[in-house]
């Protein structure tokens, strides 16, 4: 007695599926695919991250609430080829005890300077770069201190409201 199904051949694989089972890629092919993906990602970077319109917010690595409040620091990536970085921040409403607050700015891991936020005010400053980075670069905003914020049942850390971060030609 034959085991069930031995007398019936397995149907041919769907062409789309068979294509996925093709010869494995070489290291060069994987490297080319990764390079193409990196180039596409770089091309999608926006030079302006706007906390009000949410434009470019996917370039922020975290520590930013849906209400635009930054915690202990904020890190974002901007496209290369620009000579300056413009930063616009705002004091948190109802937290005059936190201000004046100094926020250090680092570009590509190097200190660029700082800006001071006063209670109830917005502050904007442009930081000149020694040389325009050729590739995308990180910008870090590092407040000297922060506070505990409570909204309903949620508690978190906050230091300032993020408004705009922009790589400019200046």
N, C-alpha and C positions, 0 to 999 in steps of 0.2 A: 504494500500500500504506500502510495506517495503522500508526503506531507501536503497539506492543503495549499494550493496556489503555485506549486512547483511547475505545473503544466501550463501556466499562464504567464507570459513575460510581463515585466514591469513596463508601463507605458513610458515613452520618451519624456524627458524633462521639458518643461515649458522653456522656450528659447530665452526669456528674460532671466530665469533662474539658472539655466545652463551657462549663460554668459558670466554670472557671478561666480561660477565654479571654474572659471577659466584659469589659465596659468597664473600663478602668484606674481605680483609685481616685483620688480627689482628694487634695490635700495635707491637707485637713481630716480625711478618712477615715483616712489614715495616722497623723495626729497622735492621733486618738481611739483607734486600735488601740494605739499606743505608750503612751498614758496608761492604758489599761485593763491592759496588761501590767505597767506600773510599779506600779499599785495592787495587782495580784495578787501581785507579788513582795514588796511591802511587807507585805502581809497575811500572807505565809508566813514572815516573819522571826520567829525565836524570841528571847525576851528573855534566855535562858540558853544559853550554849555550854558543853558539858560534855565535856572531853577523855576522861573515863573511860568514859562510855556512848556517846560519839560523837554525842550529840544536838546538833544545830545546827552541826556542823563544816563544813558547806558555806558557812557565813558567814565562815570564815577564808580570807583571800586567799592564803595560802601560807606557806612557811618553817616548816612544821610537819611533822615526820615521822610515819609511821604509828604510831610508838611514843609520840607526844605530846611530842617534844622540839622546842623552838623554837630556831632558828638565830640569825642576827644581829638579827632583829626579828620581830615578829608583828603582823599587821594583820587586824582583823576588823570586821564591821559589825553594829550592834545597832539595834533599832527605836527610834524617837523617843518622846517623851512621858514619859521617866523622869528622875528628879532625881539619880540617883547610879549609879556603876559599881562593881561589886564584882569584885575580881581575886584569884584564888588560884593560887599557883605553888609549885613544889617544886624543891629542889636536885637536881642529877644525882647519882646514886649513883656512888661511886668517883672523884669529881672534886673532892675537898676543896680542891685548889689553885686552883680557880676562885672560891671563896667567901671572904669575903662578896662578894656581887654586887649592885650597885644596878641596878634596872630602872626606867627613866623611863616614865611613863604619859602619853600624849597622848589627848585626846578632842576630836574634830572639829577636829584641827589645832592645838589649844591645849594647852600643858603643864598637867598637873593635879597633878603631884607625882611621887613615886617611892616604891619599896619596896625593902627590902634582904633578900636571901635569904641565910641562913646555911647552912653545910655541914650536910648531913643533915637539914635542916628544911623544913617547909612554911611559907608565909607567906600571910596573907590580909589584904586591906585594902579599905576602901570609900572611894571618892573622890566627894565631893559636887560637883555641877555648879552653876554660878552660875544657869543657867536650863535647864529641860528642853528639849532640842532637839525641834522639832516634827516633823522628818523623820528618817529613818535616819541614823546617824552612824558614823564610823570610830573605832575605838580602836586605838592603836598601843602595843605594849610594846617598849621599846628597851633592851636590856641594854648596860651599859658595855663589856663585852668578852665573848668566847666562846672556845671551845676546839675542837680537831679531835677528832672521835669516830670510832673505827673499830669496825665490827661485821662480822666475817667479811672479805669482800673490799670492803665498802662503807666509804667515808669521807665524813664530812660535818661541818658546823659545828653546835655545840650550846651553849646557854647555860643553859637551865632546862627543867623538865618543866611543860607547860601543864596545869592542872587545870580551872579554871572562869573564865569571864568572863560577867558578868551585869549587865543594866540593871535597877536596882531603884528603887522609889518613895522609899525612905528619907526 
